[in-house]
């Protein structure tokens, strides 16, 4: 991940986990992925993530600010950011997020995602 184009691609991949549908997140999700969400959801692992995502209403928009990208070693990318998202009929949602991707055959695979909810600002 040496060029800005590669960085743009990984950020777009992350954005599509918020906005995309099953066709996006199924091939981009590591089968052993772990996600952690604020209560009442908690931890979701593996196949349960696909079931959870397919039943959840999708976000209509997401803004990612305070972006950080780390490459601790070859084949790994860690993203950190502040997300502000909107879903039809719901209050805006804000969270500090981290996502970890590993290089795999067929592209980057998400293997970890964490959200810490924060107070929504006006």
KOLMAR-92728 format. One record per residue: residue in one letter; x, z, y of N, C-alpha, C, O in turn. Coordinates in steps of 0.05 Angstrom, whole numbers, plus 5000, padded with zeros to 4 digits. Atoms other than C-alpha are relative to their C-alpha. Layout:
AXZYXZYXZYXZY/...
***
This chain:
X501750004977500050005000501850005024502150205038/X498150014978504949765051498949885025499949935047/X501050134976500849345098497450125010496050274996/X502549894989495149515145497649874986495549994984/X502250135015490949015105499350174975496950204969/X500549835023491749455043498650255009496850354995/X501349764990489850065084497149945008495450105002/X502850084993483749705112498349974975496050064975/X501550045025481749525041499250274987497050294977/X500749745013482050245015498050155017496250295006/X502149874983478050495076497349874996495250004996/X502550145005472849955063498950094973496450124970/X500949905026472550174990498750275003496650324991/X501149744995471350885013497349995014495450125006/X502550034985465950675062497749904982495449994985/X502150105019462250305006499050214981496850184970/X501149785016461650954967497750135015495950255003/X502249894984457251185024497749805002495349885000/X502050204993453550535038499249814977497049704977/X500450205020454150104976498150084978497150314977/X501849955022449950054914501550024974504050024973/X498949975027451150114839502149794994504049844981/X498150225005454649434838502850075012504849975002/X497549924988460049734883501350244986503650224976/X498649765008461250434859500550014970502250164961/X499549995029460750314783502849904993504250054979/X497350085008467149894778502250145016504550145007/X497949864984470750304832500350294993502050435005/X500049725007469550974799501550054974500949924954/X498649925024474451274750498150154981496650324990/X501949875019470651484686500350314999498550454991/X499649715001473752184692500050125028501250345032/X500149904972472452274767498650275002496850334986/X501349754993470652954795499249995029500949925046/X500949984972466553044858499050285005497950414986/X501049744992464853684895498649985026499749895046/X501750014977459153734944499150275008499150464992/X501149744991456254294986497650084984496349904972/X502449925014450654714955497649845010497549775034/X500449895027446054604921501449834978500949894955/X499150185020449954054886502450104984502350104959/X497749905014456854334869501649774987501949554999/X498350205013461253964819498449804984496449874971/X501150215017459453304786502349864988504349795002/X497750125014463952994734499249774983497049774971/X500450225018464452334697497549855003496749785025/X502450165000458151964677497850125017496049975027/X502049874983453852474714500149905029498149915043/X499750104973456552184779498349755003496949725023/X501650254999453551494764497050065000495649935015/X502949935001446851804747499250125027497050065037/X500649874975447052234810499849795023498049805039/X499950204979448951644855497649814998496549725018/X502250195004443551194825497450125009495549975015/X502549874993438151704841499950095029497850155040/X499949904972440551904911499349785020500149555016/X500650204979437751554972502749935014504450105018/X497550104988443351135004500050065030497950095043/X499649964972446151265073499749735015500449535004/X500350254985444350755127502449955018502949725025/X497650044985450750875166501950234995501150454988/X498049795001457251265164502249935020503149705022/X497750024982462651375217502150184988501650414983/X497749845010469451605192502050035022503249835031/X498049944979473851935245502150194989502050284966/X497849825007480152355244501349924973502150084957/X499150115025482651905188503050074995504750055012/X497349955010488852095148500349864974498449854957/X499550145025491951695092502850094990504850065005/X497449915011497451975047500549844974498749764960/X499150135025501351634991502050184987504450154991/X498149805011504352214952502049884980504249984976/X498350145019507151734900498949724996496649665004/X500950275005506651014879497550014982497450154962/X502450015016499750854852497950215007495850224994/X501949804991496251434888499649985030501549945045/X500749994971492651454955498050225004496150254988/X501849794993489352054986499049965028500549925047/X501250034974484451975043498850275009497750424993/X501449774988482052525090498749905026499949755040/X501450104976476952425145497650185005496750344989/X502549874992470952695182497849794999498149585012/X502250195003464452345163497650095015496950335015/X502649954987458152295204498249784989498749544994/X501750205013452651955165497050055006496250275013/X502849994994445351795175498549874977499349664967/X501850105021439851695124497249995012496450185026/X502750034988432851455142498350254992498250334969/X501749775005428152045150501450274997500150464989/X498549755003433652575149501750065024502349875040/X498249934979437852955198502849884995503549844972/X497250095004445052695210501550214983500950454983/X498449835017450152975161502949965008503849745012/X497250014994457353145178501650174980500750384972/X498349865019462953345131502949925003503449705012/X497250075004470453385124500249914971499250044953/X499950125027472052945063502849944992504549885009/X497550115012477852795017499249834976497349894962/X500450185023478152234966502749924990504549865006/X497550085012483752074918499549764982497649764966/X500250255016484751384887502649964985504850034993/X497750075015489351144833499949704995497849584992/X499950285006491750434822499449964970500450104953/X500850065027488750134759499649704997499549555017/X500650285004487549464727497349955012495350095007/X502550064986482149144769499750125028497750085041/X500149894973483749524833500250315000500650444980/X499949714996483550234861497550134988495350034990/X502149845012479350754824499950285013501950425015/X500449744989476451374857500050214977498450184958/X500049805021478251984815499450285010499250474994/X500749734989476752564863498849955027499749795043/X501250004974472152664922498950285006497750414989/X501049734992470553304960498849985029499949855046/X501249994974465953445019499650305008498550454992/X500649744988465754065063498249965024499149845044/X501950054978459554055106500750155025501750385023/X499549874975460354215179497549975018495849815013/X502350004982455454355236499849735013501849615022/X500450264987452453715264500150055030498950235041/X499849994971454353595336498149795013497449595000/X501850184987449853255386501149735006499849565017/
***
